[in-house]
Amino acid sequence: MSAPAWVIGARLRTLPAAVAPVLMGGGLAAHAGGFVALPFVAALFAAILIQVGTNYANDYSDHVRGADNESRMGTIRIAQSGLMSPERVRAAAAVSFGLATAIGLYLVYRGGWPILAIGIASIVAGICYTGGPWPFGYNGLGDLFVFVFFGPVAVAGTVYVQTLTWGLGPVWAGAGVGALITAILVVNNLRDIPTDAEAGKRTLAVLIGEKATKREYLLLLLVACAVPCLGAGFLGWPLPVTLALIPALLAPGPIQTVLRFEDRRELNAALPATARLAGLYGVFFAVGCLL
């Protein structure tokens, strides 16, 4: 396994999707006076490892199912391109999930069965997104699962392992970052509508069409902007959490690309741009909680 290959397969540009919800959970726990460093750090590394494992698992499953082929317009996939054998990609996924599980044992010790349930569900979702007998990413449910697991589940779970309490606030905060992370997937699926349809991959974008997918992208960004404002107004969050709106200043670029692209390859630039929005959203939200 060469270093460049496994680094490419890890898809480092996607990691803001794993980091942002944990940062927000840490900020909310600190605002509540319940921040605990060790479970926060453990949750951060577990989230990153689950994300990386999911990337490897998707690389493997999309290759063996034929969704990744020579007509692919996205970034390089290590199994399809031959940089790594499918067996090694699958092994890389197993190692990543195994390391996440090892860290998760501490989190389960800390938080009990709710964290055990979240951890198992997160790994199963990562594998079954494009793998298993009925991959939900191939059946129009990818957007929903990404929103739930990278949004409310990730933020509320991070808060819980520190404060050992549940509340509406973390779930609502998760809706904001979950919307942005789902928007990353929407750009990816919008770009791949022709090749996914040809391969029988029935993403939500394939099912609802290009025009509706563009509207979905805009709606998700609007949800992300509304969440900190409503949280500060009705849930007792400190007003500085609205700093999370600052990344919206970067949104016109990817929005224009999504709405007006002529060549689907142009959307490759909107993917990391949307990921940056999600990452910065998490950072500014956490800073706002501390202020």
Salt bridges, closest charged atoms under 4 A:
ASP62 OD2 - ARG77 NH1 3.51
ASP62 OD2 - LYS201 NZ 3.54
ASP68 OD1 - ARG72 NH1 3.53
ASP68 OD2 - ARG77 NH1 3.15
ASP192 OD1 - ARG191 NE 2.74
GLU210 OE2 - LYS214 NZ 3.50
GLU210 OE1 - ARG264 NH2 2.66
ASP263 OD1 - ARG265 NH1 3.86
